């Protein structure tokens, strides 16, 4: 039985995933699934002390994302098209960036068990941007817990995404460079994103 289309948008912090997901949701009359990151009680501490809070932060995200993917995604796809502002596999990417040794081994075992039960999107849209642009966008939205994000960490995140998507093959991949695109304020850019 053919299911409804499922698009996942991915990219570094501040690249515009949620904005594009909402635009595509409107354009395609699709349900929009947004990542629930504000509920993570460790996130603000993680941005201040990565080493100390990485494991707790990542495990919370993994379980939260899995709950959303296993419950919300199948129900939404039964109703119609779905656009998500994240890909479940992003959890693996951040885990390999932030946790190490025995903690990473424990994480990988849990991730492997859970990821087998997660639907793969029909299309993944990878939004890329330079570190300077990402830092500008993060500053503009001014989320309190992101104020401690360093440029060095953002560069690590950007590079991790580049490595991850250079070999990604689980679903068709569309890469969009967003350095010169403004989906929020420029109707032409918004139309280009929808058309692509």
C-alpha positions in Angstrom: 0.0 0.0 0.0 1.4 3.4 -1.0 1.8 5.9 1.8 1.6 9.6 1.7 4.8 11.6 1.0 7.2 12.3 3.8 9.8 15.0 3.6 12.4 15.6 6.3 14.5 18.8 6.5 17.9 18.7 8.1 20.9 20.9 8.7 22.9 22.7 11.4 21.5 24.8 14.2 20.0 28.0 12.9 20.0 27.0 9.2 16.2 27.5 8.7 14.8 23.9 9.0 11.6 24.9 10.9 11.0 27.9 8.6 11.2 25.8 5.5 9.2 23.0 7.0 6.3 25.4 7.7 6.6 26.9 4.2 6.4 23.5 2.6 3.6 22.4 4.9 1.5 25.3 3.7 2.5 24.8 0.1 1.8 21.1 0.0 -1.1 21.1 2.4 1.0 18.8 4.6 1.1 18.2 8.3 4.3 19.7 9.9 6.2 17.8 12.6 8.5 20.0 14.6 11.3 18.8 16.8 10.5 19.3 20.5 13.9 20.5 21.8 12.7 23.0 24.4 11.6 20.2 26.8 15.2 18.9 27.2 16.1 19.9 30.7 19.9 19.5 30.0 20.2 21.6 26.9 21.0 25.0 28.5 23.6 23.3 30.7 25.0 21.4 27.8 25.8 24.7 25.9 27.7 25.9 29.0 29.5 22.6 29.8 29.5 20.1 26.8 31.7 17.5 28.4 29.6 17.2 31.6 26.1 17.3 30.1 26.6 15.6 26.7 25.4 12.1 27.5 22.3 13.2 29.4 21.4 15.7 26.8 21.8 13.2 24.0 19.9 10.3 25.7 17.0 12.7 26.4 16.9 13.8 22.7 17.2 10.2 21.5 14.2 9.0 23.5 12.2 12.2 22.8 12.8 11.9 19.1 12.0 8.2 19.1 8.7 8.7 20.9 7.7 11.4 18.3 8.9 9.3 15.4 7.2 6.1 16.5 3.9 7.7 17.5 3.3 10.9 15.5 4.9 10.0 12.1 2.7 6.9 11.3 -0.5 8.6 12.4 0.3 11.8 10.4 1.2 9.8 7.3 -2.1 7.9 7.5 -3.9 11.3 7.3 -1.8 12.9 4.5 1.6 14.3 3.5 4.1 15.1 6.3 7.0 17.6 6.5 9.4 17.3 9.4 12.0 19.8 10.5 14.4 17.0 11.5 15.7 13.6 10.6 15.9 10.9 13.3 19.5 10.1 12.2 20.5 13.6 13.3 20.7 12.1 16.8 23.5 9.8 15.8 25.3 12.8 14.2 25.2 14.8 17.4 26.1 11.8 19.6 29.2 11.2 17.6 30.1 14.8 17.9 29.6 15.2 21.7 29.9 11.9 23.5 32.8 9.4 23.7 34.1 6.1 25.0 31.8 3.9 27.0 29.0 6.4 26.9 29.1 6.4 23.1 29.0 2.6 23.1 25.9 2.6 25.3 24.3 5.3 23.1 25.0 3.3 19.9 23.4 0.2 21.3 20.3 2.1 22.2 20.2 4.1 18.9 20.6 0.9 16.8 17.6 -0.8 18.6 15.4 2.2 18.2 16.3 3.3 14.7 15.1 0.0 13.2 11.6 1.1 14.1 11.7 4.5 12.5 10.3 5.3 9.1 12.7 6.6 6.5 11.5 9.8 4.7 10.8 9.8 0.9 13.0 12.9 0.6 15.6 14.5 2.8 16.3 18.2 2.2 19.8 19.1 3.6 20.1 22.9 4.2 23.7 24.0 4.4 25.2 27.4 5.4 28.5 28.9 6.3 29.4 29.2 10.0 29.2 33.0 9.8 25.6 32.8 8.4 24.6 30.3 11.1 26.0 32.5 13.9 24.1 35.5 12.5 20.8 33.6 12.3 21.2 32.2 15.8 21.9 35.7 17.1 18.8 37.1 15.3 16.4 34.6 16.9 18.1 35.1 20.3 17.0 32.0 22.1 18.4 32.3 25.7 19.9 28.8 25.8 21.7 29.4 22.5 23.6 32.5 23.7 26.4 30.4 25.0 27.0 28.6 21.6 30.5 29.2 20.5 31.6 29.8 16.9 34.0 26.9 17.4 31.2 24.5 18.3 29.1 25.7 15.4 31.9 25.0 13.0 32.2 21.5 14.4 28.5 21.0 13.9 28.6 22.4 10.4 31.5 20.1 9.5 29.8 17.1 11.1 26.7 17.7 8.9 28.9 17.9 5.8 30.6 14.6 6.6 27.3 12.9 7.4 25.5 14.0 4.2 28.6 13.3 2.0 27.8 9.6 2.4 24.1 9.6 3.2 22.2 7.1 1.2 19.1 6.0 3.2 16.7 8.3 1.1 16.9 10.6 -1.9 18.8 13.8 -0.9 18.3 17.4 -2.0 21.0 19.8 -0.9 20.3 23.5 -0.8 22.9 26.1 0.0 21.1 28.8 2.1 23.8 31.4 2.5 22.2 33.7 0.0 18.6 32.6 0.6 16.1 34.2 2.9 12.9 32.1 3.1 11.4 34.4 5.7 11.6 37.8 4.0 12.2 37.1 0.3 9.1 35.7 -1.6 11.4 34.7 -4.6 13.6 32.6 -2.3 10.5 31.0 -0.7 9.2 30.1 -4.2 12.6 28.7 -5.2 12.6 26.5 -2.1 9.1 25.2 -2.8 9.9 24.5 -6.5 13.1 22.6 -5.7 
